[in-house]
Amino acid sequence: MQDNQETPGRVRRTVNDLVLAEMFIVQATIESANAIGDGITELSRRLADDDEQEGLPKASITGILQRTADDVIEPYTTRFRYFRDVLKDD
């Protein structure tokens, strides 16, 4: 009889965890899309700017792409780590 009483609580907890995980993934996706947009903008500026500005070296295309890739993946890793901590604490 005790299992029947625990089952609704487990189902509720599982659904709550799923909703929380989906909220985190939506937030991470939005941030990731912004990072992609920022990277495209920076890359476009770099490609359009043929002259070095005031003696400063231009950012390399490889550097821009690597930084963009890092910025794109970071929201997912941060949210996943936070989600795991929330589950561990409960």
Short mmCIF file of the C-alpha atoms (twelve columns), coordinates in Angstrom:
data_MODEL
# 
_entry.id   MODEL 
# 
loop_
_atom_site.group_PDB 
_atom_site.id 
_atom_site.type_symbol 
_atom_site.label_atom_id 
_atom_site.label_alt_id 
_atom_site.label_comp_id 
_atom_site.label_asym_id 
_atom_site.label_seq_id 
_atom_site.Cartn_x 
_atom_site.Cartn_y 
_atom_site.Cartn_z 
_atom_site.pdbx_PDB_model_num 
ATOM 1  C CA . MET A 1  0.000  0.000  0.000   1 
ATOM 2  C CA . GLN A 2  2.908  2.330  0.690   1 
ATOM 3  C CA . ASP A 3  4.139  2.043  -2.936  1 
ATOM 4  C CA . ASN A 4  0.777  3.297  -4.197  1 
ATOM 5  C CA . GLN A 5  1.095  6.378  -1.993  1 
ATOM 6  C CA . GLU A 6  4.682  7.059  -3.077  1 
ATOM 7  C CA . THR A 7  3.987  6.678  -6.805  1 
ATOM 8  C CA . PRO A 8  2.059  9.975  -7.248  1 
ATOM 9  C CA . GLY A 9  4.851  11.801 -5.428  1 
ATOM 10 C CA . ARG A 10 7.506  10.226 -7.641  1 
ATOM 11 C CA . VAL A 11 5.535  11.011 -10.780 1 
ATOM 12 C CA . ARG A 12 5.040  14.603 -9.649  1 
ATOM 13 C CA . ARG A 13 8.756  14.920 -8.845  1 
ATOM 14 C CA . THR A 14 9.721  13.479 -12.233 1 
ATOM 15 C CA . VAL A 15 7.385  15.841 -14.078 1 
ATOM 16 C CA . ASN A 16 8.723  18.799 -12.073 1 
ATOM 17 C CA . ASP A 17 12.304 17.810 -12.917 1 
ATOM 18 C CA . LEU A 18 11.405 17.500 -16.589 1 
ATOM 19 C CA . VAL A 19 9.780  20.942 -16.631 1 
ATOM 20 C CA . LEU A 20 12.805 22.458 -14.894 1 
ATOM 21 C CA . ALA A 21 15.178 20.789 -17.359 1 
ATOM 22 C CA . GLU A 22 13.165 22.078 -20.304 1 
ATOM 23 C CA . MET A 23 13.183 25.606 -18.897 1 
ATOM 24 C CA . PHE A 24 16.967 25.425 -18.586 1 
ATOM 25 C CA . ILE A 25 17.371 24.155 -22.149 1 
ATOM 26 C CA . VAL A 26 15.153 26.933 -23.524 1 
ATOM 27 C CA . GLN A 27 17.203 29.552 -21.660 1 
ATOM 28 C CA . ALA A 28 20.458 28.012 -22.865 1 
ATOM 29 C CA . THR A 29 19.192 27.868 -26.455 1 
ATOM 30 C CA . ILE A 30 18.273 31.556 -26.399 1 
ATOM 31 C CA . GLU A 31 21.681 32.518 -25.003 1 
ATOM 32 C CA . SER A 32 23.397 30.240 -27.498 1 
ATOM 33 C CA . ALA A 33 21.512 31.806 -30.411 1 
ATOM 34 C CA . ASN A 34 22.579 35.250 -29.191 1 
ATOM 35 C CA . ALA A 35 26.200 34.078 -29.049 1 
ATOM 36 C CA . ILE A 36 25.948 32.808 -32.633 1 
ATOM 37 C CA . GLY A 37 24.535 36.153 -33.747 1 
ATOM 38 C CA . ASP A 38 27.312 38.028 -31.945 1 
ATOM 39 C CA . GLY A 39 29.918 35.753 -33.529 1 
ATOM 40 C CA . ILE A 40 28.503 36.298 -37.008 1 
ATOM 41 C CA . THR A 41 28.507 40.057 -36.439 1 
ATOM 42 C CA . GLU A 42 32.112 40.021 -35.236 1 
ATOM 43 C CA . LEU A 43 33.182 37.790 -38.114 1 
ATOM 44 C CA . SER A 44 31.415 40.055 -40.623 1 
ATOM 45 C CA . ARG A 45 33.178 43.091 -39.205 1 
ATOM 46 C CA . ARG A 46 36.504 41.305 -39.341 1 
ATOM 47 C CA . LEU A 47 36.029 40.279 -42.948 1 
ATOM 48 C CA . ALA A 48 34.848 43.757 -43.977 1 
ATOM 49 C CA . ASP A 49 37.721 45.528 -42.240 1 
ATOM 50 C CA . ASP A 50 40.810 45.126 -44.417 1 
ATOM 51 C CA . ASP A 51 42.894 47.744 -42.644 1 
ATOM 52 C CA . GLU A 52 44.266 47.375 -39.153 1 
ATOM 53 C CA . GLN A 53 42.817 49.963 -36.828 1 
ATOM 54 C CA . GLU A 54 45.350 52.307 -35.243 1 
ATOM 55 C CA . GLY A 55 48.149 49.762 -35.334 1 
ATOM 56 C CA . LEU A 56 46.234 47.141 -33.352 1 
ATOM 57 C CA . PRO A 57 46.261 43.648 -34.830 1 
ATOM 58 C CA . LYS A 58 42.927 42.392 -36.101 1 
ATOM 59 C CA . ALA A 59 41.305 39.432 -34.413 1 
ATOM 60 C CA . SER A 60 42.029 36.286 -36.334 1 
ATOM 61 C CA . ILE A 61 39.165 34.455 -37.954 1 
ATOM 62 C CA . THR A 62 40.198 31.297 -36.114 1 
ATOM 63 C CA . GLY A 63 40.115 33.162 -32.804 1 
ATOM 64 C CA . ILE A 64 36.672 34.573 -33.525 1 
ATOM 65 C CA . LEU A 65 35.323 31.147 -34.451 1 
ATOM 66 C CA . GLN A 66 36.845 29.503 -31.352 1 
ATOM 67 C CA . ARG A 67 35.524 32.213 -29.042 1 
ATOM 68 C CA . THR A 68 32.086 31.938 -30.648 1 
ATOM 69 C CA . ALA A 69 32.101 28.156 -30.235 1 
ATOM 70 C CA . ASP A 70 33.022 28.560 -26.555 1 
ATOM 71 C CA . ASP A 71 30.287 31.165 -26.068 1 
ATOM 72 C CA . VAL A 72 27.720 28.931 -27.786 1 
ATOM 73 C CA . ILE A 73 28.361 25.856 -25.625 1 
ATOM 74 C CA . GLU A 74 28.789 27.669 -22.285 1 
ATOM 75 C CA . PRO A 75 25.072 28.233 -21.538 1 
ATOM 76 C CA . TYR A 76 24.371 24.517 -21.934 1 
ATOM 77 C CA . THR A 77 27.214 23.412 -19.677 1 
ATOM 78 C CA . THR A 78 26.345 25.972 -17.015 1 
ATOM 79 C CA . ARG A 79 22.645 25.052 -17.016 1 
ATOM 80 C CA . PHE A 80 23.415 21.319 -16.951 1 
ATOM 81 C CA . ARG A 81 25.781 21.737 -14.002 1 
ATOM 82 C CA . TYR A 82 23.205 23.836 -12.148 1 
ATOM 83 C CA . PHE A 83 20.442 21.333 -12.898 1 
ATOM 84 C CA . ARG A 84 22.576 18.473 -11.573 1 
ATOM 85 C CA . ASP A 85 23.247 20.468 -8.394  1 
ATOM 86 C CA . VAL A 86 19.530 21.117 -7.921  1 
ATOM 87 C CA . LEU A 87 18.741 17.418 -8.302  1 
ATOM 88 C CA . LYS A 88 21.556 16.450 -5.939  1 
ATOM 89 C CA . ASP A 89 20.348 18.889 -3.263  1 
ATOM 90 C CA . ASP A 90 16.799 17.520 -3.359  1 
# 
